[in-house]
Amino acid sequence: METDPCQGEREEMVEFQIRARGIGDPRVLAAMRKIPRHLFVPKGYERAAYEDQPLPIGEGQTISQPYIVAVMTEQLELKPQDRVLEVGTGSGYQAALLAELAATVISIERLEDLADRAQQNFDRAGVTGVRVVVGDGTQGYPPEAPYDAIVVTAASPTIPGPLIDQLAEGGRLIAPVGPRECQDLIKLVKHEGRVEEIPLGGVCFVPLIGQFGWRGEDRL
């Protein structure tokens, strides 16, 4: 088996950036040790792949910093049998982690070029179990609903209603909500048709463009 030249860097990332800052779910930590983040960043950025910072991936989009990805993933409280919807495929890194933790992962990306690149990244990294759909993520993906967990990797003024509708009973939804510049990370848990809202702290994400998010012409 070919040796992974970045295994040591990945171990250090998990130990000092993730576990040391309070992420304790052993399944999340194991997934982050396994998935080669350097295969999900553009050529030329590989040396920065395991630093705790977001990186550009083209089309005005970014791959989130590892710690924030870890927080969002842990807060989803995934079980091996869960069905997960991701809104905003980006480079595919978050979806690759989800595929390690859940049975089914549907990931929606509005930009076809990014969706194609994400699929190439999955193939290079040997990731299976992710289905990428090109479309408006703010509308969710009704054909596979309901979902045990939904994660939104871009920010909208409010959480899109269709995503709440597509959340299963007992389901968890994580999303950044607020102005375009910086937002609050919010967790919703659905109980008997109602949702409990739990704040998780401040974050800064790119805007979620779509019918139930920001429109392309919207301004701050």
C-alpha positions in Angstrom: 0.0 0.0 0.0 1.3 3.4 -0.9 2.4 5.5 2.1 0.4 8.8 2.6 3.0 11.6 2.8 0.6 13.8 4.7 -0.5 11.3 7.4 1.7 13.0 10.0 0.4 16.5 9.2 -3.2 15.1 9.4 -2.5 13.5 12.8 -1.1 16.9 14.1 -4.1 18.7 12.7 -6.5 16.5 14.6 -4.5 16.4 17.8 -3.7 20.1 18.1 -6.4 21.9 16.1 -9.4 19.6 16.7 -9.1 17.4 19.8 -7.3 20.0 21.9 -10.1 22.5 21.2 -12.8 20.3 22.6 -13.9 18.0 19.8 -14.3 14.6 21.5 -16.4 12.4 19.2 -14.1 9.5 18.4 -15.8 8.8 15.1 -15.4 12.4 13.9 -11.7 12.4 15.0 -11.1 9.1 13.1 -12.8 10.4 10.0 -10.6 13.6 10.0 -7.5 11.4 10.5 -8.5 9.3 7.5 -9.8 11.8 4.9 -6.8 13.4 2.9 -7.7 17.1 3.0 -4.8 17.9 0.7 -6.7 16.2 -2.1 -9.7 18.6 -1.6 -7.8 21.8 -2.1 -6.7 23.4 -5.4 -3.2 22.7 -6.8 -0.7 24.9 -5.2 -2.5 25.0 -1.8 -1.5 21.5 -0.7 1.1 22.7 1.8 -1.6 24.8 3.6 -4.2 22.0 3.6 -3.7 21.1 7.3 -3.5 24.6 8.6 -6.5 25.8 10.5 -7.7 28.3 7.9 -10.2 28.4 5.1 -8.8 28.2 1.6 -10.1 29.4 -1.8 -11.4 26.7 -4.2 -12.5 28.9 -7.1 -15.8 30.4 -8.2 -15.6 32.7 -5.1 -16.0 29.7 -2.8 -13.9 28.3 0.0 -13.1 25.1 1.9 -13.8 25.8 5.6 -11.1 25.7 8.2 -10.8 22.2 9.8 -11.9 23.2 13.2 -15.2 24.7 12.0 -15.8 21.6 9.9 -15.2 19.4 13.0 -17.6 21.5 15.1 -20.4 21.2 12.5 -19.8 17.5 11.9 -19.8 16.7 15.6 -23.0 18.7 16.3 -24.8 16.7 13.6 -24.6 13.7 16.0 -24.5 11.2 13.2 -25.3 7.6 13.5 -24.1 4.9 11.0 -27.6 4.4 9.6 -28.4 8.1 9.1 -29.4 9.8 5.8 -27.7 13.2 5.4 -28.2 16.2 3.2 -25.4 18.7 2.6 -26.1 22.0 1.0 -23.0 23.3 -0.7 -20.7 20.6 -1.9 -17.7 22.9 -2.6 -14.6 20.9 -2.9 -16.3 17.8 -1.4 -14.3 17.6 1.9 -17.2 18.0 4.3 -19.2 15.4 2.3 -16.2 13.0 2.4 -16.3 13.2 6.2 -20.0 12.7 6.3 -19.7 9.6 4.1 -17.4 8.1 6.8 -20.1 8.6 9.5 -23.5 8.0 7.8 -25.2 5.6 5.5 -26.3 8.0 2.8 -25.0 11.4 1.8 -26.7 13.7 -0.8 -24.8 16.8 -1.5 -26.2 19.7 -3.5 -24.0 22.2 -5.4 -25.4 25.0 -7.5 -22.2 25.5 -9.6 -21.7 22.6 -12.0 -17.9 23.2 -12.4 -17.5 22.8 -8.6 -19.7 19.7 -8.6 -17.6 18.1 -11.3 -14.3 19.0 -9.4 -15.8 17.6 -6.2 -16.5 14.3 -7.9 -13.0 14.2 -9.2 -11.7 14.8 -5.6 -13.9 11.9 -4.4 -12.4 9.7 -7.0 -8.8 10.6 -6.2 -9.4 10.1 -2.5 -11.3 6.8 -2.9 -14.4 8.3 -1.3 -17.7 6.5 -2.1 -21.2 6.9 -0.8 -21.7 10.6 -1.8 -24.2 11.5 -4.5 -23.7 15.0 -5.9 -26.7 16.9 -7.3 -26.5 20.1 -9.2 -29.2 22.5 -8.2 -30.5 25.2 -5.8 -29.6 23.9 -2.3 -32.0 26.2 -0.6 -34.8 24.1 -1.9 -33.3 20.9 -0.5 -33.7 17.7 -2.3 -37.3 16.3 -1.8 -36.8 13.0 -3.7 -34.6 11.6 -0.8 -36.3 13.4 2.1 -36.7 13.2 5.1 -33.1 13.5 6.3 -31.8 12.6 9.8 -29.3 15.4 9.5 -28.8 18.5 7.2 -25.7 20.6 7.1 -25.5 23.9 5.3 -22.0 25.1 4.3 -22.9 28.7 3.2 -24.8 31.5 5.0 -28.3 32.7 4.5 -30.4 35.4 6.2 -32.7 32.8 7.7 -32.7 29.0 7.5 -34.5 28.0 4.3 -38.0 26.7 5.0 -37.8 23.7 2.7 -34.8 22.4 4.6 -36.7 22.5 7.9 -39.6 20.7 6.2 -37.3 18.0 4.9 -35.8 17.3 8.3 -37.0 14.0 9.9 -38.5 13.8 13.4 -35.5 14.0 15.8 -33.3 15.3 13.0 -30.5 17.9 13.4 -29.7 20.8 11.1 -26.6 23.0 11.3 -26.4 26.2 9.4 -24.7 29.7 9.5 -27.4 32.4 9.7 -27.0 36.1 9.4 -25.5 38.9 7.3 -23.2 38.3 4.4 -20.1 39.3 6.3 -20.3 37.1 9.5 -23.0 35.0 11.0 -24.1 32.8 13.9 -23.8 29.1 13.6 -27.2 27.6 14.5 -28.3 24.1 15.4 -32.0 23.1 15.0 -33.4 19.9 16.4 -36.9 18.9 15.3 -39.3 17.6 18.0 -42.9 16.7 17.1 -42.8 19.1 14.2 -41.3 22.0 16.1 -37.7 23.0 16.1 -35.5 23.9 19.0 -32.8 26.4 18.2 -29.3 26.1 19.8 -26.6 28.8 19.1 -23.1 27.5 18.5 -21.1 30.7 18.2 -19.9 33.2 15.5 -18.7 32.2 12.1 -17.9 33.7 8.7 -19.2 31.8 5.6 -19.7 32.7 1.9 -23.3 33.5 1.1 -25.9 30.8 0.2 -27.4 31.8 -3.1 -30.8 30.6 -4.1 -34.6 31.0 -3.9 -34.7 30.8 -0.1 -31.2 32.3 0.6 -29.5 35.3 -0.8 -30.3 36.3 -4.3 -27.4 37.1 -6.6 -28.5 40.8 -6.7 -28.8 41.1 -2.9 -26.5 43.5 -1.2 -25.4 43.9 2.4 
